[in-house]
Amino acid sequence: MGGKTILEAEDGVIWIGANDRITIFYKNGYHKDTIAPNIQLLSINISNETIPWSSLKQLDNSKSKDTTFFLENGNRIHDFYFDSLSRWYGLPQNLQLAYNNNFITFNFIGISTNHPGNIKYQYKLDGFDESWSTITSKNEISYSNLPNGKYIFQVKAINGEGYCSKEFTYSFSISPPFWKTWWFRFTVISIVVGLIIYYVKKREYNLLKRQFVLEKTVEDRTAEVLQEKKIVEQQKDLIEAKHKEINDSINYAERIQRSFLASKDLIDENLKDYFILFEPKAIVSGDFYWAFKNQNTPFLLLTADSTGHGVPGAFMSIANISCLNEAVNKGFTQPSNLLNETRRLIVKYLKNDGSQDGGKDGMDASIISFDFENNKIKYAGANNPIWIVRENRIIELQTDKMPVGKHDKDNVQFSEKEFDIQANDMIYTLTDGLPDQFGGPKGKKFMYKQLKELLISISPLQLDEQKKRIAETYNTWKGDLEQVDDITLIGIRI
């Protein structure tokens, strides 16, 4: 034998083994390779550095939920954690990278005994790539500047005859920076709102205490008319001061809430001609509008009506916006997927709110993704309508009849649809505040039908004039009656 072996099989194929390889000779000519190759991940490098995974030592951190590792020479390996090493290739399992350590390289190989030089590869990073790569002979791929989120690397090998291996998958994740986590933002919001409430309550307590003292003085000196008048005037001043302080606090809360709305700069960068009619019932609002855009995502615009109005509605709107921001930071940017993930987060965070229903709050909303290059929009909605006025007729885009929150249909996915837009189309998104406003000669609701007729009649006008006409019509209809709900109506000309 001597390390060299020659064998002729029954089918006439001659196998020659020498040194570290096997050579196959077909006496009857070329033999078609019908056996799919195997695929295996060889190594994982971080930031263009070869990491000696098997040489890492685990730090005893039993009090920590993460596992920290050290090199043999004692230098600490920063910013990544993993549970264990794979059995054969010693690769990290459940690898978690920090947000600033997001450059990863995969080396892989396809194994075939017949024509190994003909092996090609195809790969995809689920969570980043939209589709599989083109077929290539390269057996190494690098990904840099990955955003935080969960990823699955998939790769397969293809032999010269087109037979494909099973997909090899490897899961890893990239942690967000702490200032992008929901708990950090929620903590900041809670502290600010808590300080406002504390300040208002403290001042109210002090004023009531002083008022009690003054009332006691009035009771003790009822015989002194002039003194009584003076005390009454003091009480009036205190009540006015209290009223002013409370209004000042609510006005400050309104400034905080407006900072969470879509910025004018962001909307101006993405919409050429639009108006926003935003009229809270109180100083703060349950209605809000939200927008998002990055280099990989079309412009998104959402119009929403949170549960409640006034201070409770404002708290709910901030919670809803926080959930929207968390969802897009996870990569959910398609309209339906964004609503699905936002609903999941809202239900999750409100399920222990102490109410009997267990957190049935949420919002009604409509969201539009604009593709101006192809003159299309994608949209999804939860109870809120989307209307398009074209050539003096109104087109109502159908949305789902369920809220973004806990509901008997919260296991049903929101639907997503596409619509072709044209130049001079008017797109309107709105909440139910204006249609539900009581007024007119008989004190009835304004209703959607009357609002549609109004929008059709004013749609050819300039956007500023449209907003003015809607506001005038609303104020005339309401008259001296109280505003029923928050009002939001957005108009966009294509």
C-alpha positions in Angstrom: 0.0 0.0 0.0 2.7 2.5 1.1 0.3 5.5 1.2 -0.7 4.9 -2.5 -3.7 2.9 -3.6 -5.4 2.1 -7.0 -8.8 0.5 -7.1 -11.0 -0.3 -10.1 -14.7 -0.3 -9.2 -17.3 -2.5 -10.8 -18.6 0.4 -12.9 -15.2 0.8 -14.5 -14.2 3.9 -12.5 -10.6 3.9 -11.4 -9.9 5.5 -7.9 -6.3 6.5 -7.3 -5.3 7.5 -3.7 -1.9 9.3 -3.3 -0.7 11.6 -0.5 -3.6 13.8 0.6 -5.9 13.6 -2.3 -8.0 11.1 -4.4 -8.0 11.1 -8.2 -11.0 9.6 -10.1 -10.5 8.3 -13.7 -13.4 7.4 -16.0 -12.4 5.0 -18.7 -15.6 5.7 -20.6 -15.1 9.5 -20.6 -16.5 12.4 -18.4 -18.8 11.4 -15.6 -21.6 13.8 -14.7 -21.3 15.1 -11.2 -24.8 14.5 -9.7 -23.8 14.7 -6.0 -24.4 18.0 -4.4 -21.4 19.4 -2.5 -21.3 20.0 1.2 -20.9 23.6 2.6 -19.2 24.5 5.8 -18.3 27.8 7.5 -14.5 27.8 8.2 -14.0 31.0 10.2 -15.5 34.3 11.4 -13.3 37.4 11.6 -14.2 40.7 13.3 -13.0 44.1 12.1 -10.6 42.4 9.6 -8.9 40.6 12.6 -8.6 36.9 12.9 -10.1 36.0 16.3 -8.6 32.9 17.9 -11.9 31.8 19.3 -10.6 28.5 20.8 -7.9 30.4 22.7 -10.3 32.6 24.6 -10.8 32.2 28.3 -14.1 32.9 30.0 -14.1 35.5 32.7 -15.9 34.4 35.9 -18.9 36.8 35.7 -21.6 34.7 37.2 -23.4 37.8 38.3 -23.7 39.1 34.8 -26.1 38.0 32.1 -23.3 38.3 29.5 -20.2 36.2 29.0 -16.9 38.1 28.7 -13.8 36.4 27.3 -10.0 37.0 27.4 -7.1 36.0 25.1 -4.4 33.6 26.4 -2.0 36.5 26.8 -4.5 38.3 29.1 -5.6 41.1 26.7 -9.4 41.6 26.9 -11.6 41.0 23.9 -14.1 43.9 24.0 -17.6 44.3 22.7 -18.7 40.8 21.9 -20.2 37.8 23.7 -21.1 34.2 22.9 -22.4 31.1 24.7 -20.0 28.4 23.5 -17.9 27.1 20.6 -19.2 24.7 17.9 -17.9 21.2 18.2 -15.9 20.7 14.9 -14.8 24.2 13.8 -14.7 26.0 17.1 -16.9 28.9 16.0 -18.9 31.0 18.5 -22.5 30.2 19.1 -25.1 32.9 19.6 -22.6 35.6 18.9 -23.6 39.1 20.0 -21.6 42.1 18.7 -21.7 45.7 20.0 -23.0 48.5 17.8 -19.5 49.9 17.2 -18.0 46.4 16.5 -20.1 45.7 13.4 -17.6 44.6 10.7 -17.8 40.9 10.2 -16.2 38.5 7.7 -17.3 35.0 6.9 -15.0 32.4 5.3 -16.6 29.2 3.9 -15.9 26.2 1.6 -17.8 23.8 -0.5 -16.6 20.2 -0.4 -16.8 17.9 -3.4 -14.8 14.9 -4.5 -15.5 15.5 -8.1 -14.1 18.7 -9.8 -13.7 20.7 -6.6 -12.3 23.6 -8.7 -15.8 24.1 -10.2 -17.5 24.9 -6.9 -19.4 28.2 -6.9 -21.2 30.0 -4.0 -24.3 32.0 -3.3 -25.0 33.8 -0.1 -27.4 36.1 1.7 -27.5 38.0 5.0 -31.1 37.8 6.2 -32.0 41.1 7.8 -29.7 43.1 5.5 -29.7 41.7 2.0 -33.0 41.8 0.1 -32.1 38.8 -2.1 -29.4 36.2 -2.7 -26.1 37.3 -4.2 -25.0 36.4 -7.7 -23.2 33.1 -8.1 -19.5 33.6 -7.5 -16.3 31.6 -6.9 -15.4 33.8 -3.9 -15.5 32.0 -0.6 -15.3 35.0 1.6 -17.7 37.9 2.2 -17.5 40.9 4.5 -20.3 43.1 5.9 -19.5 46.5 7.4 -21.5 49.2 9.3 -24.3 46.8 10.0 -27.2 48.4 12.0 -28.3 46.9 15.2 -30.6 43.9 14.9 -30.8 40.1 14.5 -29.2 38.5 11.4 -28.9 35.1 9.8 -26.0 34.4 7.3 -27.0 31.9 4.7 -24.6 30.3 2.2 -24.8 27.4 -0.3 -22.4 25.7 -2.7 -23.1 24.7 -6.3 -21.1 22.2 -8.3 -20.3 22.5 -12.0 -23.5 20.6 -13.0 -25.7 23.0 -11.0 -26.4 20.8 -8.1 -26.8 22.8 -5.0 -26.0 22.0 -1.4 -28.3 22.5 1.6 -28.1 26.0 3.0 -25.7 26.6 5.9 -27.0 29.2 8.3 -25.3 31.1 11.1 -27.2 33.4 13.5 -25.8 36.4 15.2 -26.9 39.8 16.5 -25.7 43.4 16.9 -26.8 45.3 20.0 -28.0 48.9 19.8 -26.3 51.7 21.7 -27.9 52.4 25.0 -29.3 55.8 23.8 -31.4 54.0 21.1 -33.0 51.5 23.4 -36.6 51.9 24.3 -35.9 51.8 28.0 -33.5 54.7 27.9 -36.0 56.9 26.0 -38.9 55.8 28.1 -36.8 56.6 31.3 -36.0 60.1 30.0 -39.6 60.8 29.1 -40.8 59.4 32.5 -38.3 61.5 34.4 -39.4 64.7 32.6 -43.1 64.0 32.9 -42.6 63.0 36.5 -40.8 66.2 37.4 -43.6 68.2 35.8 -46.3 66.3 37.7 -44.3 66.6 40.9 -43.8 70.4 40.4 -47.5 70.9 39.7 -48.7 68.8 42.6 -46.2 70.4 45.0 -47.3 73.9 44.0 -50.9 72.8 44.3 -50.3 71.4 47.7 -48.6 74.6 48.9 -51.3 76.8 47.5 -54.1 74.7 49.0 -52.3 74.8 52.4 -52.0 78.6 52.2 -55.6 78.8 51.1 -56.6 76.8 54.2 -54.7 79.2 56.4 -56.4 82.2 54.8 -59.9 80.6 55.1 -59.2 80.0 58.8 -58.2 83.7 59.2 -61.5 84.8 57.4 -63.5 82.5 59.8 -61.8 84.1 62.8 -62.3 87.6 61.7 -65.8 87.6 60.2 -66.6 90.8 62.1 -64.0 92.8 60.3 -65.5 93.4 56.9 -62.6 95.3 55.4 -60.2 92.6 56.6 -62.5 89.9 55.1 -62.5 91.7 51.7 -58.7 91.8 51.8 -58.5 88.1 52.5 -61.0 87.4 49.7 -58.8 89.3 47.3 -55.8 87.4 48.4 -57.6 84.2 47.8 -58.4 85.3 44.3 -54.8 86.2 43.6 -53.7 82.8 44.8 -56.2 80.9 42.7 -55.1 82.9 39.6 -51.5 82.2 40.4 -52.3 78.5 40.8 -54.2 78.5 37.5 -51.3 80.3 35.7 -48.7 77.8 37.2 -50.8 74.8 36.1 -51.2 76.3 32.6 -47.5 77.0 32.4 -46.7 73.4 33.3 -49.2 72.0 30.7 -47.7 74.4 28.1 -44.3 73.1 28.9 -45.6 69.5 28.5 -47.0 70.6 25.1 -43.5 71.7 24.0 -42.1 68.3 25.0 -44.9 66.5 23.1 -44.3 68.6 19.9 -40.6 67.7 20.0 -41.7 64.1 19.4 -43.8 64.9 16.3 -42.3 64.7 12.8 -40.0 67.7 12.2 -40.9 70.3 9.6 -37.3 69.9 8.2 -37.8 66.2 7.6 -41.2 66.7 5.9 -40.0 69.7 3.8 -37.1 67.5 2.5 -39.5 64.8 1.2 -42.8 66.6 0.3 -42.9 69.5 -2.1 -46.5 70.8 -1.4 -48.5 69.9 1.7 -50.4 71.3 4.7 -50.9 70.0 8.2 -54.1 71.0 10.2 -53.3 70.1 13.8 -55.8 71.3 16.5 -55.6 69.6 19.9 -58.8 69.7 22.0 -56.7 70.7 25.0 -53.2 72.1 25.0 -51.7 68.6 24.7 -53.0 66.0 22.2 -53.7 62.3 21.7 -53.4 62.9 17.9 -49.9 63.0 16.4 -48.1 62.7 13.0 -44.8 60.8 12.6 -42.4 60.5 9.7 -39.2 58.5 9.0 -36.6 58.4 6.2 -33.1 57.0 5.8 -30.9 56.2 2.8 -32.4 52.7 2.4 -36.0 53.5 3.1 -38.7 55.5 1.2 -40.3 58.4 3.1 -42.9 57.2 5.6 -45.7 59.4 6.9 -48.1 58.2 9.7 -51.2 60.0 10.9 -52.5 58.7 14.3 -55.2 59.1 16.9 -54.1 57.7 20.3 -56.5 56.5 22.9 -57.8 59.5 24.9 -57.1 63.2 24.6 -55.6 65.9 26.8 -52.9 64.7 29.3 -53.8 60.9 29.1 -53.8 61.1 25.3 -50.5 62.9 25.2 -48.9 60.2 27.4 -50.3 57.6 25.1 -49.0 59.4 22.0 -45.5 59.6 23.4 -45.6 55.8 24.2 -46.9 55.1 20.7 -44.1 57.2 19.1 -41.5 55.4 21.2 -42.8 52.0 20.0 -42.7 53.3 16.3 -39.1 54.4 16.7 -38.1 51.1 18.3 -39.8 49.2 15.5 -38.0 51.1 12.7 -34.7 50.8 14.5 -35.2 47.1 14.3 -35.6 47.3 10.5 -39.4 47.2 10.2 -40.0 49.8 7.5 -42.7 48.3 5.3 -46.1 49.9 6.3 -47.8 46.7 7.3 -44.8 45.2 9.1 -44.2 48.5 11.0 -47.8 48.5 12.3 -47.6 44.8 13.2 -44.4 45.3 15.2 -45.6 48.5 16.8 -48.8 46.7 17.9 -46.7 43.9 19.5 -44.6 46.4 21.4 -47.6 48.4 22.6 -49.4 45.3 23.9 -46.1 44.1 25.5 -45.5 47.3 27.4 -49.1 48.0 28.5 -50.1 44.5 29.5 -49.2 45.1 33.1 -50.7 48.6 33.4 -52.9 47.5 36.3 -56.2 48.0 34.4 -58.9 45.3 34.3 -58.6 45.0 30.6 -54.8 44.6 30.7 -53.7 47.4 28.4 -56.3 47.8 25.7 -54.9 51.3 24.8 -53.2 52.0 21.5 -54.0 54.1 18.4 -55.9 54.3 15.1 -53.5 55.1 12.3 -52.8 55.3 8.6 -49.2 55.0 7.1 -48.0 55.8 3.6 -44.7 54.8 2.0 -43.9 57.2 -1.0 -42.1 55.9 -4.1 -42.0 59.2 -6.2 -39.6 57.7 -8.8 -42.2 55.1 -9.8 -45.3 57.1 -8.9 -46.5 54.6 -6.4 -47.5 54.5 -2.8 -47.7 51.6 -0.4 -50.1 52.0 2.5 -51.6 50.3 5.5 -54.1 51.5 8.1 -55.9 50.8 11.3 -59.4 52.3 11.2 -58.1 55.7 9.9 -59.0 56.5 6.2 -56.8 57.6 3.3 -58.5 59.6 0.6 -57.3 60.6 -2.9 -59.0 63.4 -4.8 -58.5 63.0 -8.6 -60.4 64.9 -11.3 -63.2 66.0 -9.0 -63.9 62.6 -7.5 -62.7 61.0 -4.3 -61.0 57.6 -4.1 -61.1 56.0 -0.7 -58.2 53.6 0.0 -59.5 50.7 2.2 -57.7 50.1 5.5 -58.1 47.4 8.2 -60.9 47.7 10.7 -58.9 47.1 13.9 -56.6 49.3 16.1 -52.9 49.2 16.7 -53.2 47.7 20.2 -54.8 44.9 22.2 -57.9 43.7 20.3 -59.8 40.5 19.6 -58.1 40.6 16.1 -54.6 41.4 17.4 -53.3 38.1 16.0 -54.4 39.2 12.5 -51.6 40.8 10.4 -52.2 44.3 9.0 -52.7 44.2 5.2 -50.5 46.3 2.8 -51.6 47.6 -0.6 -50.2 49.6 -3.5 -51.7 52.4 -5.4 -50.5 54.3 -8.6 -50.4 58.0 -8.1 -50.6 60.8 -10.7 -49.5 64.3 -11.0 -51.9 66.8 -9.2 -53.4 64.0 -7.1 -54.5 65.3 -3.6 -53.8 62.8 -0.8 -55.6 63.4 2.5 -55.0 61.5 5.8 -57.0 62.3 8.9 -58.3 61.3 12.3 -62.0 61.3 13.3 -61.9 64.6 15.2 -63.3 66.8 12.5 -66.1 64.4 11.2 -67.2 63.8 14.8 -67.5 67.6 15.7 -70.9 68.7 16.7 -72.3 71.9 15.4 -74.4 73.5 12.6 -78.0 74.7 13.0 -79.1 71.4 14.6 -76.0 70.6 16.7 -75.3 67.4 14.7 -72.0 65.8 13.7 -70.1 67.2 10.7 -69.8 63.6 9.3 -67.4 62.1 6.7 -69.8 62.7 3.8 -69.8 66.5 4.2 -66.0 66.5 4.7 -65.5 64.6 1.4 -67.6 67.1 -0.4 -65.6 69.9 1.1 -62.3 68.4 0.1 -63.5 67.8 -3.5 -64.6 71.4 -3.8 -61.3 72.9 -2.6 -58.8 70.3 -4.0 -57.8 72.6 -7.0 -56.8 75.4 -4.6 -53.3 76.2 -3.3 -52.5 74.2 -0.2 -52.4 77.2 2.1 -55.8 78.3 0.9 -57.2 74.7 1.4 -56.0 74.7 5.0 -57.6 78.1 5.6 -61.0 77.0 4.0 -61.1 73.9 6.2 -60.3 75.8 9.4 -63.0 78.4 8.5 -65.6 75.8 7.8 -64.8 73.9 11.0 -65.0 77.1 13.2 -68.3 78.2 11.6 -69.8 74.7 12.1 -68.6 74.4 15.7 -69.8 77.9 16.7 -70.0 78.3 20.4 -70.0 74.5 21.1 -67.0 72.8 22.8 -64.5 71.0 20.6 -65.2 67.3 20.9 -61.8 65.7 20.1 -58.3 66.4 18.8 -58.2 67.2 15.0 -55.6 66.2 12.5 -55.9 66.5 8.7 -52.9 66.4 6.3 -53.1 67.3 2.6 -50.4 66.4 0.1 -50.3 67.3 -3.6 -48.4 65.0 -5.9 
